[in-house]
Amino acid sequence: MASLYPDPREVLLSVVGEENNIVLYPEDYDFLNPTPAVPPQGSSALYNTKVTIKANNIAAAYQEQVDIFYNRLKLQDLATLVSLSLKAPGDVDTSHKLIPSLNARFGLNIKEEDLELTQAEDQGDFKTITLTAAPGSIGWIGETTVSVAEGEINLETYLTVTALPGLKYPTDYPTRVFAQFYSYWRDFTEYHPQLSLLKAGDPITGTISGMLTALTGDTWLLSGPGAYSLGGASITFAGLTEGNGKFNPDYKYGIIIHIDHTTATGIAGDLILHFNDPVENTDTV
């Protein structure tokens, strides 16, 4: 499977460049000391990580270093999308040896530097391996457990013809980010007041592009071409998730936004926005 997750370093440099109208090349910069971070009290910012970007090339146009703030993905959120069970070669007995099978099975872009080295635990007919994000991982935090059974065959060795007309997965644009995977695990409950007013067929507004930008860390355009653009997109569903297999039943409400593939050049498919009723503050003075 093509990777659904681009390299986080490239993504961060791209976002920084777009926000500041500059171009930063990945080979010119190092990422140092990613650490947990929380926004100041009362701030509307959304992030969980601080990292230092430092120039490593004296010929780079922009020198010195700067701290940026963003969201790393949680490994445990993967389990809300798919069943974390897979087959792998019999000699896979550590988290690092599992990485090729993990990336191939779920379209991830995990590297050894992203995970602590952990040992597999024998469960009889299968093994379990705990994936724990390394403190220095740029893209991941948290941990989750994967069930591994022996029996993987590397299809790349046997299937040399891979261009099959009409069979493209998960969309007709397999090199782009899969919109459902990109959005499915995110919680949009804080935007309940705005999202609860939407209906199928309503126009896409700057409110939607703003909340997507704030929650994902990617710059979402309201119109015009771009990697993440809502130009030409449409709301095809807005309502209760109950009984609808497209949604996570842990959430009460869901919205589906179909992406226009001619305007959005880096993502394809349907965005799935989940949210619940906000929790009322029962504190009394």
ZICOR-V837440 format. One record per residue. RES is the residue in one letter. PSI is psi as a letter, one per 20 degrees, with the letter a starting at -180 (* if undefined). D_LAST is the distance of its C-alpha to the last C-alpha in whole Angstrom. Layout:
res->{RES;RES}
psi->{PSI;PSI}
d_last->{D_LAST;D_LAST}
This chain:
res->{M;A;S;L;Y;P;D;P;R;E;V;L;L;S;V;V;G;E;E;N;N;I;V;L;Y;P;E;D;Y;D;F;L;N;P;T;P;A;V;P;P;Q;G;S;S;A;L;Y;N;T;K;V;T;I;K;A;N;N;I;A;A;A;Y;Q;E;Q;V;D;I;F;Y;N;R;L;K;L;Q;D;L;A;T;L;V;S;L;S;L;K;A;P;G;D;V;D;T;S;H;K;L;I;P;S;L;N;A;R;F;G;L;N;I;K;E;E;D;L;E;L;T;Q;A;E;D;Q;G;D;F;K;T;I;T;L;T;A;A;P;G;S;I;G;W;I;G;E;T;T;V;S;V;A;E;G;E;I;N;L;E;T;Y;L;T;V;T;A;L;P;G;L;K;Y;P;T;D;Y;P;T;R;V;F;A;Q;F;Y;S;Y;W;R;D;F;T;E;Y;H;P;Q;L;S;L;L;K;A;G;D;P;I;T;G;T;I;S;G;M;L;T;A;L;T;G;D;T;W;L;L;S;G;P;G;A;Y;S;L;G;G;A;S;I;T;F;A;G;L;T;E;G;N;G;K;F;N;P;D;Y;K;Y;G;I;I;I;H;I;D;H;T;T;A;T;G;I;A;G;D;L;I;L;H;F;N;D;P;V;E;N;T;D;T;V}
psi->{p;q;p;i;o;r;p;h;g;h;g;g;h;g;g;g;g;g;h;j;l;r;p;p;p;h;i;i;q;q;p;q;l;p;q;q;q;q;q;q;p;i;q;i;q;o;r;j;q;p;q;p;p;p;p;j;o;i;i;q;h;p;a;b;r;q;p;q;p;r;p;q;q;p;h;i;h;h;i;i;g;r;o;m;p;r;q;r;q;h;j;o;j;r;h;h;h;i;g;g;h;g;g;h;h;j;k;r;l;q;r;h;i;i;q;q;o;q;q;q;p;p;j;e;i;r;q;q;p;p;o;p;p;q;h;j;p;h;i;q;r;a;r;r;p;p;p;p;q;q;j;p;p;o;h;h;h;h;o;i;o;i;n;o;p;i;m;p;q;i;a;i;m;i;i;r;p;o;h;g;h;h;h;h;i;q;o;j;h;i;j;g;h;g;h;i;i;q;q;p;i;q;q;p;r;h;g;g;h;g;h;g;g;h;h;h;i;q;o;p;q;h;r;r;q;r;g;n;q;j;p;i;r;q;o;i;q;o;b;q;i;p;j;o;i;i;r;o;i;i;q;h;q;q;p;p;o;p;p;o;i;h;g;o;i;i;q;q;b;p;p;o;o;q;q;r;q;q;p;q;o;j;q;q;*}
d_last->{55;54;51;48;46;48;48;45;46;48;45;43;46;46;43;43;46;45;42;44;47;49;51;51;53;52;55;54;51;49;46;45;42;39;36;33;30;27;26;24;20;19;23;24;27;28;30;31;34;35;39;42;45;48;51;54;57;58;60;56;55;52;52;49;46;42;39;38;35;35;34;36;37;36;39;37;36;40;40;38;41;44;45;46;49;52;56;57;61;61;61;57;56;53;50;52;55;53;52;55;55;51;51;54;53;49;50;48;49;48;50;51;49;46;46;46;49;49;51;52;51;54;53;57;57;55;53;49;48;45;44;42;41;43;41;43;43;42;41;40;37;36;39;40;43;46;49;53;56;59;61;60;63;63;64;65;68;69;68;69;69;65;66;66;66;63;61;58;55;52;53;56;55;55;55;51;48;47;44;43;43;41;38;38;36;33;30;29;26;24;26;26;25;28;30;30;31;35;38;41;43;41;41;40;38;37;33;35;37;34;32;35;36;32;32;35;36;39;40;40;43;42;46;49;50;49;48;44;45;44;47;48;45;44;42;44;41;37;36;35;36;37;41;41;43;42;39;37;35;32;31;31;32;35;37;40;41;45;46;49;52;54;51;49;51;49;48;49;48;44;41;39;35;33;29;26;24;20;18;15;11;10;7;4;0}
